[in-house]
Amino acid sequence: MSALFRRLLGPAIVGLAPSLRTLHDEDGDQVWTGLAEIRTSDNPFTRLLCRMMRLPARGSGVPVTVRFERRGATEHWHRRFGDRQYRSTLRIRHGRLIERMGPAASSFDVSAVDGALHMDLVGFRFLGIPLPRWARPACHAVEQEQGAAFMFDIPVDLPLFGRVIHYRGRLERIDD
């Protein structure tokens, strides 16, 4: 079975920048490391929510390690940002990327534009219950290449609370 993002993007995957292709268009497991800048809300509720989901804590120059495991039709992403770890499972359903992380499942439209990968949140379930558009998080994640470096930029907003977390950084592959 071909790589998950190749199945999602089809021929458009060839338009991704080289570092993105290396990460998303290979069948084997990979480990990438780097540094991130993480901004979080000062709101106590959203900070608690981020902690419960084990999302990255606020910081600058935070060490990041991401292990990508490819298993048939799914990918498992194991992330470590400083001392926080979390895992998600990705699959394709009805032409969309579904990312399950704990009690939450996010549905993304994925596209390749000018060498960058865009992932737009279009659906969200919590404990299996779909949230209506007005109540669900908003996220427009972008992966792109600067120089030869893989860059990620992930903002997450919640209705009524605004920006909950915004993490961005740079990764490079560790060769086995």
N, CA, C and O of each residue as an XYZ file, in Angstrom:
704
protein
N       0.852     -1.179      0.000
C       0.000      0.000      0.000
C       0.895      1.239      0.000
O       1.902      1.274      0.707
N       0.537      2.249     -0.784
C       1.371      3.444     -0.870
C       1.183      4.330      0.357
O       0.229      4.171      1.119
N       2.115      5.268      0.530
C       2.111      6.170      1.681
C       0.774      6.916      1.787
O       0.138      7.231      0.781
N       0.373      7.185      3.016
C      -0.912      7.819      3.312
C      -1.101      9.129      2.554
O      -2.151      9.336      1.946
N      -0.111     10.014      2.576
C      -0.265     11.312      1.921
C      -0.231     11.180      0.400
O      -0.818     12.008     -0.296
N       0.448     10.154     -0.136
C       0.403      9.911     -1.588
C      -1.023      9.520     -1.966
O      -1.533      9.959     -2.997
N      -1.672      8.697     -1.136
C      -3.053      8.308     -1.420
C      -3.992      9.501     -1.311
O      -4.938      9.619     -2.090
N      -3.741     10.382     -0.356
C      -4.586     11.567     -0.191
C      -4.430     12.555     -1.335
O      -5.420     13.043     -1.879
N      -3.186     12.850     -1.699
C      -2.904     13.902     -2.669
C      -2.851     13.418     -4.112
O      -3.025     14.205     -5.043
N      -2.609     12.114     -4.297
C      -2.473     11.604     -5.657
C      -1.306     12.271     -6.364
O      -0.266     12.507     -5.748
N      -1.458     12.582     -7.657
C      -0.356     13.163     -8.430
C       0.133     14.512     -7.885
O       1.267     14.905     -8.156
N      -0.702     15.222     -7.126
C      -0.308     16.533     -6.590
C       0.869     16.429     -5.622
O       1.526     17.431     -5.340
N       1.143     15.219     -5.107
C       2.238     15.075     -4.147
C       3.581     15.432     -4.770
O       4.492     15.849     -4.054
N       3.728     15.281     -6.077
C       5.004     15.613     -6.717
C       5.294     17.109     -6.657
O       6.432     17.527     -6.870
N       4.279     17.916     -6.369
C       4.474     19.357     -6.245
C       4.984     19.801     -4.893
O       5.304     20.976     -4.712
N       5.069     18.882     -3.929
C       5.579     19.249     -2.606
C       7.082     19.490     -2.661
O       7.792     18.880     -3.460
N       7.555     20.381     -1.808
C       8.991     20.647     -1.680
C       9.700     19.359     -1.254
O       9.079     18.493     -0.638
N      11.006     19.219     -1.575
C      11.734     17.973     -1.307
C      11.663     17.457      0.133
O      11.474     16.258      0.338
N      11.808     18.329      1.132
C      11.771     17.830      2.517
C      10.385     17.294      2.878
O      10.272     16.332      3.638
N       9.344     17.904      2.341
C       7.984     17.419      2.591
C       7.750     16.081      1.914
O       7.098     15.198      2.473
N       8.282     15.933      0.710
C       8.166     14.645      0.013
C       8.899     13.563      0.789
O       8.399     12.446      0.925
N      10.089     13.889      1.303
C      10.848     12.912      2.085
C      10.031     12.447      3.278
O       9.989     11.253      3.574
N       9.383     13.376      3.963
C       8.610     13.019      5.147
C       7.324     12.276      4.794
O       6.998     11.277      5.435
N       6.598     12.742      3.798
C       5.247     12.223      3.555
C       5.115     11.194      2.440
O       4.053     10.588      2.294
N       6.159     10.980      1.653
C       5.993     10.094      0.502
C       6.912      8.874      0.566
O       7.260      8.303     -0.467
N       7.297      8.486      1.750
C       8.078      7.263      1.921
C       7.283      6.282      2.765
O       6.483      6.680      3.612
N       7.509      5.005      2.530
C       6.748      3.980      3.223
C       7.304      3.620      4.600
O       6.550      3.179      5.468
N       8.581      3.794      4.812
C       9.199      3.345      6.065
C       9.017      4.318      7.205
O       8.591      5.458      7.017
N       9.350      3.839      8.403
C       9.306      4.676      9.596
C      10.426      5.710      9.531
O      11.458      5.488      8.897
N      10.205      6.845     10.196
C      11.197      7.919     10.214
C      11.183      8.597     11.563
O      10.193      8.542     12.292
N      12.309      9.248     11.895
C      12.396     10.094     13.085
C      12.961     11.438     12.653
O      13.969     11.505     11.949
N      12.304     12.504     13.082
C      12.721     13.866     12.775
C      12.882     14.630     14.084
O      12.125     14.409     15.029
N      13.863     15.528     14.146
C      14.085     16.331     15.357
C      14.287     17.790     14.976
O      14.592     18.120     13.830
N      14.109     18.645     15.963
C      14.320     20.073     15.729
C      13.926     20.892     16.935
O      13.957     20.424     18.073
N      13.553     22.131     16.656
C      13.181     23.080     17.705
C      11.860     23.743     17.345
O      11.517     23.880     16.171
N      11.116     24.157     18.386
C       9.818     24.799     18.161
C       9.655     26.018     19.051
O      10.275     26.142     20.107
N       8.808     26.900     18.588
C       8.335     28.062     19.319
C       6.864     27.797     19.605
O       6.089     27.542     18.682
N       6.472     27.854     20.874
C       5.094     27.511     21.241
C       4.485     28.659     22.036
O       5.016     29.080     23.064
N       3.364     29.151     21.538
C       2.619     30.190     22.251
C       1.289     29.589     22.664
O       0.643     28.890     21.883
N       0.884     29.865     23.896
C      -0.398     29.364     24.390
C      -1.194     30.510     24.995
O      -0.646     31.557     25.339
N      -2.469     30.295     25.114
C      -3.373     31.262     25.715
C      -3.089     31.381     27.215
O      -2.569     30.458     27.841
N      -3.439     32.526     27.765
C      -3.343     32.709     29.224
C      -4.624     32.275     29.928
O      -4.680     32.261     31.158
N      -5.654     31.919     29.158
C      -6.930     31.524     29.729
C      -6.764     30.198     30.489
O      -6.266     29.231     29.913
N      -7.167     30.128     31.765
C      -6.994     28.897     32.549
C      -7.688     27.676     31.936
O      -7.151     26.570     31.994
N      -8.880     27.867     31.349
C      -9.594     26.745     30.744
C      -8.808     26.176     29.566
O      -8.619     24.963     29.474
N      -8.352     27.039     28.671
C      -7.643     26.542     27.487
C      -6.280     25.966     27.858
O      -5.818     25.024     27.215
N      -5.635     26.510     28.873
C      -4.355     25.935     29.328
C      -4.583     24.531     29.890
O      -3.786     23.625     29.645
N      -5.674     24.352     30.647
C      -6.005     23.034     31.180
C      -6.327     22.066     30.040
O      -5.900     20.912     30.062
N      -7.071     22.533     29.059
C      -7.406     21.705     27.906
C      -6.135     21.244     27.185
O      -6.010     20.067     26.847
N      -5.205     22.149     26.953
C      -3.933     21.785     26.306
C      -3.172     20.766     27.143
O      -2.590     19.824     26.605
N      -3.179     20.950     28.435
C      -2.460     20.012     29.316
C      -3.124     18.633     29.276
O      -2.435     17.615     29.219
N      -4.460     18.598     29.304
C      -5.176     17.316     29.254
C      -4.909     16.587     27.947
O      -4.811     15.360     27.935
N      -4.790     17.323     26.849
C      -4.521     16.725     25.544
C      -3.021     16.481     25.345
O      -2.597     15.956     24.316
N      -2.224     16.872     26.351
C      -0.760     16.741     26.333
C      -0.119     17.538     25.205
O       0.958     17.190     24.722
N      -0.786     18.603     24.790
C      -0.221     19.457     23.754
C       1.001     20.176     24.313
O       1.166     20.259     25.530
N       1.852     20.694     23.445
C       3.092     21.320     23.908
C       2.853     22.465     24.883
O       1.875     23.203     24.767
N       3.757     22.602     25.839
C       3.723     23.722     26.782
C       4.405     24.932     26.141
O       5.236     24.782     25.245
N       4.056     26.100     26.593
C       4.626     27.352     26.107
C       6.145     27.317     26.229
O       6.687     26.822     27.217
N       6.821     27.845     25.220
C       8.273     27.912     25.306
C       8.909     28.331     23.996
O       8.276     28.337     22.940
N      10.172     28.679     24.099
C      10.958     29.069     22.935
C      12.167     28.153     22.849
O      12.778     27.836     23.870
N      12.519     27.725     21.645
C      13.640     26.806     21.481
C      13.375     25.450     22.107
O      14.297     24.805     22.605
N      12.116     25.010     22.085
C      11.717     23.741     22.706
C      12.184     22.582     21.814
O      11.870     22.566     20.624
N      12.927     21.614     22.364
C      13.346     20.455     21.572
C      12.133     19.617     21.156
O      11.222     19.375     21.948
N      12.147     19.182     19.893
C      11.043     18.414     19.325
C      11.596     17.138     18.700
O      12.616     17.161     18.011
N      10.911     16.029     18.951
C      11.189     14.780     18.245
C       9.850     14.209     17.795
O       8.907     14.115     18.581
N       9.779     13.829     16.520
C       8.564     13.211     15.984
C       8.964     11.904     15.315
O       9.816     11.869     14.427
N       8.322     10.829     15.769
C       8.547      9.508     15.163
C       7.310      9.150     14.361
O       6.197      9.139     14.887
N       7.513      8.856     13.081
C       6.428      8.499     12.170
C       6.494      6.996     11.928
O       7.487      6.486     11.409
N       5.443      6.298     12.302
C       5.352      4.852     12.054
C       4.282      4.621     10.994
O       3.143      5.066     11.140
N       4.654      3.931      9.942
C       3.704      3.596      8.875
C       3.295      2.141      9.035
O       4.149      1.255      9.017
N       2.001      1.882      9.192
C       1.469      0.538      9.373
C       0.261      0.352      8.469
O      -0.864      0.678      8.849
N       0.493     -0.172      7.277
C      -0.610     -0.415      6.349
C      -1.322      0.864      5.973
O      -0.704      1.776      5.424
N      -2.606      0.949      6.257
C      -3.422      2.104      5.875
C      -3.331      3.240      6.878
O      -3.953      4.283      6.677
N      -2.565      3.065      7.963
C      -2.504      4.095      8.999
C      -1.071      4.575      9.223
O      -0.100      3.904      8.872
N      -0.981      5.761      9.820
C       0.280      6.290     10.323
C       0.074      6.637     11.784
O      -0.996      7.093     12.186
N       1.113      6.413     12.570
C       1.117      6.807     13.980
C       2.215      7.847     14.144
O       3.371      7.609     13.797
N       1.837      9.002     14.678
C       2.802     10.071     14.917
C       3.006     10.178     16.422
O       2.069     10.451     17.172
N       4.240      9.961     16.850
C       4.620     10.086     18.259
C       5.413     11.377     18.395
O       6.512     11.492     17.852
N       4.862     12.348     19.117
C       5.499     13.659     19.230
C       5.991     13.888     20.654
O       5.328     13.529     21.627
N       7.157     14.489     20.748
C       7.682     14.942     22.045
C       8.112     16.390     21.877
O       8.987     16.704     21.071
N       7.487     17.260     22.644
C       7.851     18.675     22.712
C       8.321     18.925     24.133
O       7.504     18.988     25.051
N       9.623     19.069     24.331
C      10.147     19.215     25.685
C       9.795     17.990     26.492
O      10.153     16.875     26.111
N       9.094     18.174     27.610
C       8.739     17.030     28.467
C       7.326     16.504     28.217
O       6.867     15.617     28.938
N       6.627     17.036     27.205
C       5.273     16.550     26.897
C       5.294     15.661     25.665
O       5.931     15.966     24.657
N       4.575     14.551     25.779
C       4.467     13.612     24.667
C       3.007     13.389     24.341
O       2.154     13.385     25.228
N       2.728     13.205     23.074
C       1.396     12.778     22.668
C       1.496     12.029     21.358
O       2.472     12.144     20.617
N       0.455     11.260     21.098
C       0.439     10.389     19.930
C      -0.880     10.568     19.202
O      -1.923     10.804     19.812
N      -0.810     10.452     17.896
C      -2.049     10.461     17.119
C      -1.963      9.401     16.035
O      -0.881      8.995     15.611
N      -3.131      8.969     15.605
C      -3.244      7.982     14.535
C      -3.952      8.642     13.370
O      -5.001      9.262     13.539
N      -3.370      8.505     12.178
C      -3.915      9.124     10.980
C      -4.355      8.054      9.996
O      -3.669      7.050      9.807
N      -5.515      8.279      9.367
C      -6.023      7.419      8.294
C      -6.823      8.276      7.330
O      -7.047      9.465      7.559
N      -7.235      7.663      6.280
C      -8.056      8.354      5.291
C      -9.481      7.813      5.379
O      -9.699      6.604      5.456
N     -10.447      8.735      5.366
C     -11.853      8.339      5.296
C     -12.577      9.338      4.392
O     -12.532     10.546      4.625
N     -13.230      8.828      3.378
C     -13.996      9.651      2.438
C     -13.144     10.779      1.843
O     -13.623     11.901      1.675
N     -11.879     10.475      1.528
C     -11.000     11.449      0.882
C     -10.428     12.505      1.799
O      -9.796     13.457      1.339
N     -10.643     12.346      3.098
C     -10.120     13.320      4.074
C      -9.160     12.631      5.028
O      -9.251     11.425      5.258
N      -8.240     13.410      5.581
C      -7.326     12.927      6.602
C      -8.047     12.971      7.942
O      -8.569     14.014      8.339
N      -8.076     11.838      8.638
C      -8.674     11.765      9.972
C      -7.536     11.546     10.962
O      -6.778     10.583     10.854
N      -7.431     12.446     11.916
C      -6.411     12.324     12.960
C      -7.116     12.103     14.292
O      -7.886     12.944     14.755
N      -6.837     10.957     14.895
C      -7.415     10.632     16.198
C      -6.338     10.845     17.255
O      -5.231     10.314     17.165
N      -6.701     11.638     18.258
C      -5.781     11.927     19.350
C      -6.584     11.886     20.651
O      -7.333     12.812     20.964
N      -6.416     10.807     21.394
C      -7.194     10.641     22.617
C      -8.675     10.630     22.290
O      -9.102      9.901     21.395
N      -9.480     11.438     23.010
C     -10.930     11.439     22.798
C     -11.383     12.272     21.600
O     -12.579     12.365     21.327
N     -10.431     12.878     20.882
C     -10.773     13.775     19.781
C     -10.410     13.157     18.433
O      -9.406     12.456     18.307
N     -11.237     13.428     17.436
C     -10.949     13.027     16.060
C     -11.188     14.238     15.167
O     -12.282     14.800     15.134
N     -10.144     14.624     14.446
C     -10.202     15.781     13.556
C     -10.211     15.318     12.111
O      -9.527     14.361     11.746
N     -10.989     16.003     11.297
C     -11.081     15.706      9.866
C     -10.511     16.900      9.106
O     -10.934     18.038      9.309
N      -9.528     16.621      8.213
C      -8.845     17.683      7.486
C      -8.983     17.510      5.984
O      -8.918     16.395      5.467
N      -9.173     18.625      5.286
C      -8.940     18.676      3.851
C      -7.457     18.944      3.688
O      -6.907     19.820      4.355
N      -6.803     18.198      2.806
C      -5.359     18.314      2.607
C      -5.102     18.709      1.158
O      -5.696     18.152      0.234
N      -4.194     19.691      0.969
C      -3.865     20.120     -0.393
C      -2.397     20.512     -0.477
O      -1.769     20.860      0.523
N      -1.867     20.449     -1.689
C      -0.501     20.891     -1.981
C      -0.614     22.170     -2.801
O      -1.231     22.186     -3.866
N      -0.008     23.249     -2.287
C      -0.074     24.544     -2.960
C       1.314     25.178     -2.941
O       1.878     25.411     -1.871
N       1.857     25.452     -4.103
C       3.167     26.108     -4.226
C       4.239     25.419     -3.387
O       5.032     26.090     -2.727
N       4.271     24.099     -3.405
C       5.291     23.331     -2.686
C       4.979     23.079     -1.231
O       5.675     22.298     -0.582
N       3.938     23.725     -0.691
C       3.578     23.585      0.723
C       2.393     22.628      0.875
O       1.605     22.437     -0.051
N       2.289     22.037      2.057
C       1.166     21.166      2.394
C       0.244     21.938      3.323
O       0.674     22.450      4.356
N      -1.037     22.017      2.945
C      -2.038     22.719      3.753
C      -3.022     21.701      4.302
O      -3.497     20.826      3.577
N      -3.324     21.822      5.590
C      -4.300     20.941      6.236
C      -5.324     21.823      6.954
O      -5.011     22.493      7.938
N      -6.548     21.804      6.439
C      -7.610     22.647      6.974
C      -8.632     21.793      7.713
O      -9.198     20.860      7.144
N      -8.865     22.113      8.972
C      -9.833     21.377      9.783
C     -11.240     21.643      9.273
O     -11.675     22.792      9.191
N     -11.953     20.567      8.930
C     -13.321     20.699      8.408
C     -14.339     19.911      9.229
O     -15.540     20.000      8.971
N     -13.875     19.147     10.209
C     -14.786     18.385     11.057
C     -14.081     17.996     12.341
O     -12.860     17.839     12.365
N     -14.848     17.840     13.405
C     -14.253     17.518     14.700
C     -15.267     16.739     15.533
O     -16.435     17.114     15.637
N     -14.790     15.652     16.118
C     -15.610     14.848     17.033
C     -14.900     14.765     18.372
O     -13.679     14.619     18.440
N     -15.680     14.861     19.428
C     -15.143     14.678     20.776
C     -15.982     13.607     21.447
O     -17.204     13.727     21.543
N     -15.311     12.547     21.915
C     -15.985     11.384     22.478
C     -17.003     10.807     21.487
O     -18.051     10.291     21.876
N     -16.662     10.912     20.191
C     -17.519     10.364     19.141
C     -18.660     11.267     18.717
O     -19.383     10.943     17.775
N     -18.836     12.386     19.388
C     -19.938     13.303     19.084
C     -19.440     14.404     18.155
O     -18.510     15.132     18.502
N     -20.054     14.533     16.965
C     -19.611     15.594     16.050
C     -20.007     16.968     16.580
O     -21.144     17.183     17.000
N     -19.054     17.889     16.553
C     -19.357     19.260     16.972
C     -19.799     20.065     15.752
O     -19.224     19.923     14.674
N     -20.825     20.914     15.919
C     -21.230     21.765     14.801
C     -20.126     22.785     14.496
O     -19.276     23.074     15.338
N     -20.159     23.309     13.299
C     -19.112     24.230     12.846
C     -18.862     25.370     13.831
O     -17.713     25.733     14.082
N     -19.927     25.932     14.386
C     -19.776     27.082     15.277
C     -19.093     26.715     16.598
O     -18.620     27.602     17.310
N     -19.034     25.428     16.934
C     -18.472     25.007     18.223
C     -17.114     24.314     18.101
O     -16.447     24.083     19.110
N     -16.706     23.987     16.903
C     -15.477     23.204     16.757
C     -14.243     24.104     16.647
O     -14.344     25.283     16.305
N     -13.081     23.524     16.943
C     -11.838     24.284     16.787
C     -11.612     24.668     15.331
O     -12.186     24.073     14.419
N     -10.774     25.660     15.133
C     -10.335     26.054     13.796
C      -8.832     25.833     13.723
O      -8.098     26.174     14.650
N      -8.383     25.261     12.614
C      -6.953     25.027     12.430
C      -6.637     25.039     10.943
O      -7.265     24.333     10.154
N      -5.666     25.842     10.577
C      -5.123     25.830      9.213
C      -3.620     25.591      9.374
O      -2.842     26.533      9.532
N      -3.229     24.325      9.331
C      -1.822     23.950      9.504
C      -1.116     23.992      8.155
O      -1.685     23.621      7.128
N       0.118     24.444      8.176
C       0.915     24.527      6.956
C       2.292     23.938      7.219
O       2.938     24.241      8.222
N       2.721     23.096      6.299
C       4.097     22.598      6.288
C       4.731     23.124      5.008
O       4.142     23.052      3.929
N       5.941     23.653      5.148
C       6.622     24.175      3.975
C       8.121     24.035      4.145
O       8.606     23.618      5.197
N       8.836     24.382      3.115
C      10.289     24.286      3.159
C      10.874     25.686      3.087
O      10.456     26.503      2.266
N      11.846     25.958      3.952
C      12.614     27.200      3.893
C      14.066     26.791      3.765
O      14.608     26.118      4.642
N      14.702     27.198      2.665
C      16.025     26.668      2.358
C      15.821     25.188      2.095
O      15.056     24.813      1.206
N      16.497     24.346      2.860
C      16.276     22.899      2.748
C      15.588     22.361      3.998
O      15.489     21.148      4.182
N      15.110     23.268      4.862
C      14.543     22.857      6.147
C      13.033     22.650      6.056
O      12.332     23.403      5.381
N      12.546     21.622      6.744
C      11.127     21.341      6.884
C      10.590     22.239      8.000
O      11.109     22.223      9.116
N       9.558     23.013      7.699
C       8.969     23.937      8.673
C       7.494     23.583      8.882
O       6.790     23.245      7.930
N       7.035     23.662     10.125
C       5.615     23.444     10.415
C       5.071     24.664     11.138
O       5.799     25.336     11.868
N       3.782     24.951     10.932
C       3.119     26.097     11.533
C       1.679     25.679     11.819
O       0.886     25.488     10.896
N       1.342     25.536     13.113
C       0.050     24.968     13.498
C      -0.645     25.864     14.523
O      -0.322     25.816     15.709
N      -1.596     26.681     14.070
C      -2.410     27.479     14.998
C      -3.741     26.772     15.271
O      -4.330     26.177     14.369
N      -4.206     26.843     16.511
C      -5.499     26.253     16.869
C      -6.299     27.295     17.648
O      -5.837     27.835     18.654
N      -7.506     27.561     17.160
C      -8.407     28.520     17.803
C      -9.679     27.805     18.248
O     -10.091     26.813     17.646
N     -10.292     28.320     19.307
C     -11.583     27.817     19.776
C     -12.587     28.958     19.791
O     -12.248     30.076     20.179
N     -13.831     28.687     19.370
C     -14.853     29.726     19.476
C     -14.953     30.224     20.919
O     -14.831     29.441     21.862
N     -15.166     31.478     21.079
C     -15.286     32.167     22.368
C     -13.946     32.356     23.093
O     -13.830     33.238     23.945
N     -12.941     31.545     22.769
C     -11.664     31.622     23.482
C     -10.529     32.164     22.620
O      -9.496     32.576     23.148
N     -10.706     32.170     21.309
C      -9.648     32.649     20.419
C      -8.500     31.651     20.320
O      -8.703     30.440     20.406
N      -7.307     32.175     20.139
C      -6.122     31.334     19.957
C      -5.825     30.547     21.227
O      -5.608     31.121     22.294
N      -5.820     29.227     21.096
C      -5.537     28.323     22.209
C      -4.054     27.995     22.243
O      -3.416     28.050     23.294
N      -3.514     27.653     21.077
C      -2.102     27.292     20.966
C      -1.646     27.582     19.535
O      -2.414     27.474     18.579
N      -0.393     27.946     19.428
C       0.212     28.138     18.107
C       1.643     27.636     18.229
O       2.464     28.215     18.940
N       1.921     26.556     17.524
C       3.294     26.061     17.558
C       3.851     25.971     16.159
O       3.187     25.548     15.213
N       5.102     26.388     16.070
C       5.802     26.378     14.786
C       7.249     26.020     15.035
O       7.804     26.275     16.104
N       7.844     25.425     14.021
C       9.231     25.037     14.200
C       9.840     24.433     12.964
O       9.293     24.493     11.862
N      10.986     23.855     13.190
C      11.829     23.328     12.124
C      12.243     21.905     12.499
O      12.575     21.628     13.652
N      12.220     21.016     11.519
C      12.619     19.628     11.756
C      13.594     19.173     10.692
O      13.562     19.660      9.562
N      14.466     18.232     11.053
C      15.295     17.556     10.081
C      15.313     16.081     10.421
O      15.173     15.681     11.577
N      15.488     15.293      9.389
C      15.425     13.852      9.542
C      16.695     13.303     10.166
O      17.805     13.731      9.849
N      16.500     12.335     11.068
C      17.618     11.584     11.628
C      17.743     10.326     10.794
O      16.800      9.540     10.717
N      18.878     10.124     10.174
C      19.078      8.910      9.381
C      19.441      7.751     10.287
O      20.175      7.913     11.262
N      18.910      6.560      9.949
C      19.194      5.372     10.740
C      20.626      4.927     10.530
O      21.056      3.934     11.118
